[in-house]
Amino acid sequence: MPSFQPLPRQLTTQVHTEMPQLLRRPVVTEWSRTNKRSHPVDCFLEGPCFDRVGHLYVADIPHGRILRIPSERE
């Protein structure tokens, strides 16, 4: 008989930030042609990375942008 692992603990989450409407670009790009069947994509964020002083950066793949997410202290 197989042994099963216990269910993972549920975590409470909250939204930290959202992409500002001003930065959304709902257009078809080379990336969306390949990955989203040519549907317009306003953003697709990946690759979160912190720099040495703690700034958070993400890559907006379809539009070739790197964005910095401000901390609550800014």
Buried (B, 14 or more C-beta within 10 A) or exposed (E): EEEEEEEEEEEEEEEEEEBEEEEBBEEEBEBBEEBBEEEEBBBBBEEEEEEEEEEBEBBBBBBEEEBEBEEEEE
